[in-house]
Amino acid sequence: MSLCLRHRFDPRRLEVEVTETSVLADFGVARQHLASLRAAGVRIALDDFGAGFASVSYLKEITFDRIKIDGELVDNIAHSAGA
């Protein structure tokens, strides 16, 4: 965040997108880093939710400002009785 301060950039104007895969690579580290960014005012978006190992359980542990759902997840719901 020192970079934002040095350039007088308000971190509340910044939104960082992370993919589901990147969050799951090391969940504990991702949770810590994303929490630090959010505490500084940065908004966090989860991109392509449902493209990998979609789990609502980790959505309970990390706060996202926006969740972008993968199109295939939605398509499967419309075409599958089991979905």
C-alpha positions as CSV (number, residue, x, y, z in Angstrom):
1,M,0.0,0.0,0.0
2,S,3.0,2.2,0.3
3,L,3.0,2.5,-3.5
4,C,-0.5,3.9,-3.4
5,L,0.5,6.4,-0.6
6,R,3.6,7.5,-2.4
7,H,1.6,8.3,-5.6
8,R,-1.4,9.7,-3.7
9,F,-3.6,7.0,-5.2
10,D,-6.7,6.2,-3.1
11,P,-6.7,2.3,-2.7
12,R,-10.5,2.4,-2.5
13,R,-10.4,3.1,-6.3
14,L,-8.6,-0.2,-6.9
15,E,-10.3,-3.5,-7.5
16,V,-8.1,-6.6,-7.8
17,E,-9.4,-9.7,-9.5
18,V,-8.2,-13.1,-8.4
19,T,-9.0,-16.4,-10.0
20,E,-10.5,-19.3,-8.0
21,T,-7.4,-21.4,-8.9
22,S,-5.0,-18.8,-7.5
23,V,-6.9,-18.6,-4.2
24,L,-6.9,-22.4,-3.9
25,A,-3.1,-22.8,-4.7
26,D,-2.3,-21.7,-1.1
27,F,-5.6,-20.9,0.6
28,G,-4.1,-19.7,3.9
29,V,-1.6,-17.3,2.3
30,A,-4.3,-16.0,-0.1
31,R,-6.7,-15.4,2.7
32,Q,-4.1,-13.3,4.6
33,H,-3.0,-11.2,1.6
34,L,-6.6,-10.5,0.5
35,A,-7.6,-9.6,4.0
36,S,-4.6,-7.1,4.1
37,L,-5.6,-5.6,0.8
38,R,-9.3,-5.2,1.9
39,A,-8.2,-3.7,5.2
40,A,-6.3,-1.0,3.1
41,G,-9.5,-0.3,1.2
42,V,-8.8,-2.3,-2.0
43,R,-11.9,-4.1,-3.4
44,I,-11.4,-7.8,-4.2
45,A,-13.2,-9.7,-7.0
46,L,-13.2,-13.4,-7.5
47,D,-13.1,-14.2,-11.2
48,D,-14.4,-17.4,-12.9
49,F,-16.1,-18.9,-9.8
50,G,-17.2,-22.4,-10.8
51,A,-14.5,-23.0,-13.4
52,G,-12.4,-25.1,-11.1
53,F,-13.3,-26.7,-7.8
54,A,-16.1,-24.3,-6.8
55,S,-16.8,-24.4,-3.1
56,V,-19.1,-22.2,-1.2
57,S,-17.3,-23.1,1.9
58,Y,-14.2,-21.0,1.1
59,L,-16.5,-18.1,0.2
60,K,-17.4,-18.0,3.9
61,E,-13.7,-17.6,4.9
62,I,-12.7,-14.8,2.4
63,T,-14.8,-11.7,1.9
64,F,-15.1,-10.7,-1.7
65,D,-16.7,-7.5,-3.0
66,R,-17.6,-9.1,-6.3
67,I,-18.0,-12.7,-7.5
68,K,-17.9,-13.3,-11.2
69,I,-19.5,-16.7,-12.0
70,D,-18.1,-18.8,-14.8
71,G,-20.5,-19.2,-17.7
72,E,-20.3,-23.0,-17.8
73,L,-21.5,-23.2,-14.2
74,V,-24.7,-21.3,-15.2
75,D,-25.1,-23.3,-18.4
76,N,-25.0,-26.6,-16.5
77,I,-27.7,-25.4,-14.2
78,A,-30.0,-24.7,-17.1
79,H,-29.4,-28.0,-18.8
80,S,-29.0,-30.6,-16.0
81,A,-31.7,-31.8,-13.7
82,G,-29.0,-32.8,-11.2
83,A,-27.6,-29.3,-11.2
